[in-house]
Structures are given as structure tokens and as C-alpha cells.
Amino acid sequence: MTHDHEPDNRRRGVDLEDDEKMPFTAHLEELRERLIKSFIAAGAGFLIAYGFKDKIFEILIRPLVKVMGEGLTLIYTGLPEAFFTYLKVAFLAGLMVASPVIIYQFWMFVAPGLYRKERKILLPIVVLSTFFFVGGALFGYFFVFPIGFQFFLGFANEKIQALPSMKEYLSFSAKLLIAFGLAFELPLVLTGMARMGIVTDVFLKKNRKYAILLFFVGAAIVTPPDVVSQVLLAVPLMALYELSIVGAKVFQPKKAGEEAAEAEGKPPEADTPKTGHENENGVSDDQDARSEVSSPESGEKNA
């Protein structure tokens, strides 16, 4: 028996029919195919990027070269250092080139196991997470790199000369770019948690001071061991945290009273304190007392 479509209100945990189930070996086979295609895409991206390795590394070191000035260049102290550095550059660039294919393979493997509502949520999350990661890496490249390199090269003088090597620079810059890319995912993560009801904007505001402490501790862990990189990462995290509070306030689930008021086009009614107990007819005790006092007066007027 075949089903044209799955009911949208199907609850998780309900057993499917036997003809809807997919054997575990079939899942492994599909996973194998998706991984092979991803590896092929990454390999193709590596080969393409290796053909432009010099240009890619030149773009990567451009912020440092501008700060160093004319006559100063990077060095390599070991014979195979330049070769392996170019391999790493080509590998990282190849992953970026192949990332659309890798994300697509991941999506095609996960999507069949999700409900329609979950698919509608997950796809924008994948797109937005990519956007925020790239935005964080670009922020680190264009704004943080020049400031940090200017600070580090400021210790050079007539007796001390800075001679950064290719290997050390690639390791340093890659760590910073990945750290800033992951840091810029903070608004998306906290907004998603607020949407699921895990946190609220009030909770985030209340724990702001603890979040700031965690930002500086986390920045000290993920960045190279220097205060400048730590501060340059922690300060944007503080701004992103404030953006997360706004996102949580907008996207967090609304209360039942607010939803009903929006459906009727009326503002939510505030809870007003009651001055007395209401009887079974919905009339308060104060209203009953006033009616009893006024009844003799009305009787005299009628007489």
C-alpha cells in the first residue's frame, strides 16, 4: 500500500507502516553514497584551488603586508614548509568551493527523515548559518586583522625585526577566521533557542553579566594567546548578544492570550484586580450591596 502524502499532524514516536520504513542497511548505503560525492567534490575543489594557490595565499596575507610596509615579506624556515603551507591553503579553499555540494548532500540525506514543518525551518537555518559564518570571517579579515597586526608589529624596533613565517601566519589567521565565523552564529543560535521556548528575552537580559564573562573566557580559549585577539572577539560578541535579545523578543512563542487578541485584532487585555467576589450570575458582591441600598429609595419614590 502506498501513501500519496504524509499527514502533517503525524506525531513523533508513532510507528510507521512496514512499507514506509527504510532498512538500516539502506541508510548506511545512502550515507556512503553521500560521503563519496562529498569527498569527490572536496577533491575537485582542492585541485582547482591548488592551481590558484599563490593568488589565494596572496589575498590571505594582504592585511599583514599592508601593515608591514615595503621591503618586508614572509619567510619559511623549513625546506618543505612552503609546500605544505600551500597544500593547507588549497585544502581550505577547496572546502569552501565544495561547500555548496557538501551542504546539498547533507540536506538530501537528512531531509527525508524530517517532517514538512521541520524541513521548512531547517533550510532557512542552513542558509542563514552560512551567511553569518561568512559575515564573521569577513569581519575578522577586513576589520580585526589590520588592527591586530598593527599592534603586534608595533613591538619591532631598530634591534628587533618581525619575520613572520608562512606556517605560523596561516595557523594564526585560520584560527581567527574560524573563531569569528563561529562567533557570528550567536544571534542565530539564541534566536532559535528562544523560538523553541528554551530561553526568553527576559532571561537573556537577566543573565547579561554572566554572558559577558563567558565571552571573554571563550575568546581567550579559541583565539591565539594574546589579549588583543581576545578583546577583538569578545567585544563583537557583546554586540551580537544584544542583537540576540532583540531576535528572541521578536521570534519567541507568544502567550495564548496574546495570540487570541491578535486573531481578533484587539490588544491583549491586562489583568485587572477584582474588588469583590462574583456570584453565580457574574455580579460582584459590591454591586449587590449597592443595589440593596438603592432598593428602599426606589420603593419610596414609587410609593
N, C-alpha and C positions, 0 to 999 in steps of 0.2 A: 504494500500500500504506500503510495507516495503522497506527500503533502505539498500543496501549492505554495503555502507560506506558513510561517510560524506565528502563532498568536502573540501579540505584543504584550499581553498581560501574563505571559508564562512566568512562573516564579522559579527562582533559582533553587536547585536542590530537588526538583521534580524529575523523576526518571523519564528518559525519552524512550520511544519505541525502539525495538531492536534494529529496525531498518534505518533509523536516524543516527544510530551510534556508529562511530568510526573506530576500527580496531586500533589498539595501541601501536602495533607494528606499522600501520598505515601512517600514524602520526610521526613515528620515527623516520619513515621513508620520506615523508614530505619535508620534515626538518632537515634531513640530509640534502635533499634537492635544493632547498632554500639556502643552506650554508654553502653548497658548492657554487651556486650562482653568485652569492655574495663574495666569496673568495675570488672567483674569476673576475668580477667587477673591480675588486680591490687590486688584483694583479694587473689588470689592464690600466687602471688609474695610476699605479706605480710606474709602469713602463712609459706612459705618456708624461708623467711628471718628471721622470728621470731625464727625459730629453730636454727639459727646461730647468734643470736643477740649478744652474748658475744664475739664471734670471730670478728664480724663486728665492734663492738664498740672498741675492742682492736686495730684493724687496724686503726681506725679513730684517736685514741688518741696516736698512736705510735710516731708521731713527737714531741708531748708535753712530753711524758715520757722520750724520749731520752735527751731532754734538761733539764728536772727536775733532772735527776740522780736517783741513787738508794735510796730507803728508802722513797721517796715521791710518793704519789698516789693522785688520785682524790677522792673527798668526795661527799656526798649528805647530805643536811641539813634538808630535809623534809622526812617523812616516805614514801610517795608514789613517791618521786622524781625519784628514780632509776627505778621503774616500768614504769612510764610514759616516761622516757628518752629512755628506751629500746623499748617502743612502737613506739616512733618517729623514732628511728633508723631503726626499722623493716619496718615502713611505707615508709621511704625514699628509703631504699634498695629495697623494693618490687616494687616501681615505676620504679626504674632502671631496675629491672629484667623484668618487664612487658612492658617496653618502646617499644621493637620491635612490640609487638602485638598492642599497642595503636597507634603507628605511622602507622602501616598497616591498622588499622580500619579507621583512619583519611584519609589515602590515598584512600581507596576504596570508601569512601563517597564523596570525593572531585573530584576524577579523572573523573568520568562520565560527570561532568559539564565543563570540560576543553577541549580546542582544542588540537589536536595532538601535535602542537608545544609547547603549554603551559605544557603539560604532560612531554615532553622531557626536559623542563627546570626545572620544579618543583621537579622532582625526584632527580636529582643531588643536588639540593639545600637542600633537606631534609637530604641526606646522608652527605653532606659537613657541614651542620649546626650541626649535631650530632657529627661529627669528631672534629670540632672546639670547641664545648662546652666541650666535654670530655678532649680535649687537654688543655683548660684553667683550668679546675678543677684539672687536674694532675699537671699542672704548679704551682698552688696555694698550692697543697698538698706537693710536693717534694721540692720546692724552696722557697716559701713565708712563709709557716708555720714555718720551722726551724728558719729563720731569725727573724720573728715577735715574736715567743715565747721566743727566746733568749733575745730579747730586753725587753719584758715585765717582765720576771723573773729576769732581772738584777737589779730590784729595791729591791729585797729581801736582807736582811742582818741579823745580829745576833738578832735584835729586831723585825724584820718584816719577816714573813714567808708566802709564797704563798700557798694558799689552794684552788685551783680551783675546782668548783663543776661540777658534770656531766651535769646538766641542762645548766649552763652558757657556758660550753665548746661546747656542741652540738649546741647551738644557735649561738655562735661565729663562729665556724668552718663551719656550714651550710651556713651562710650568705656570708662568704668569698669564699667558693667553688662555690656557685651560681653566685656571683659577677664576679669572674674570668672566669667562663664558659660563661656568657653573654658578658663579655668584649672581649673575643676572637672571637666573632661573627662579630666584627667591619670590618675586611677585606672583609668578605662575603657580608655584607650589602652595604658597599660603592662600591664594585665592581659591585654588582647587580644594584645599582643606576646609575653607570656610563654606564653599558650596556644598560639601558633603556633611556639613554640620559639626566638624571636628573642632574648629575654633570659630571665634566671632571677633568682630572688630573691637568690642569692649575688652575681650581677653587680650588681644594684641596690644591695645593701649595700656592696659594694666601692667603687662609684663615687658614694657619697652626697655626698662633699665637692664633687665636680665638679657634681653636680646642684644643690646649694645655690647655687654660684656662678652657674650658668645661670639659676636662678630670679630672682636679684637683677638680673642683666643683662637678662633678658627682661621683668621687671616695669618696669624703667626705660625700656624701649622702648615697651611697649604702653600704659602709663599716662601721664597728663599729667606734665609735667616738674617733679615735686616729690618729695621724699624720703618724705613721709608716705604717699602713694599707693603708692609703690614698696614700702615695708615692709609696708603693709597687704595687699598682694597676695602678696609673697614669703613671708610667714610662713604663711598658709594653704596655700601650695604645698608647703612643707616638711612640713606635717601630711598633706597628700594624698599626698605621696611615700611616707611611712611606711605609709599605707593601701594604696598600690600594691604595696609589698613583701609585705604580707600576702596581697593578692589574687593576686600572682604565685606565692607559695608554695602557695596552695590550688589554682589552676587550671592550673599549668604541667604539661606532659605528664610522666607517670610513667615510670620506667625499666622495662625488660622484667621484671627480677627482682621489682620491687615489684608489678607487675600480676599476675604469676603467683602471688605469695604471697597477694594479696588474693583471687584467684579460688579458691584452696584454703582460704582462711580462716586462714592461718598468717602470722605476722610474717616479714618478709624476713630471710633468713639472712645473717649477716655473714661476710665472707670471712676465714677463719682461716688463718694461715700453716702450711704443711706442714713437718714436721721432716725428712722424707726423701723420696726419690723412690719413687713407686709402681711396682710391676712390672706385668706384663700381667694378673695376676689381681686387681689392685686392692689388693694388700698392700704396705705400705711396707717400705723396707729395714730400718728399726729393728725392725719386727715380725719380719722374717725372722731377724735376728741374735738376738733374744730366744728364738725358737723353737729355733734351733740350740744355744744354750747350755743350754736346758732339756731337750733330747732325750737327752743322756747320762745325766742324773739320772733321767729316766723309764725309761731302759733298765736301770740298776742296780736300781731298785725292782722292775721286772718279773723280773729275774734272782733 
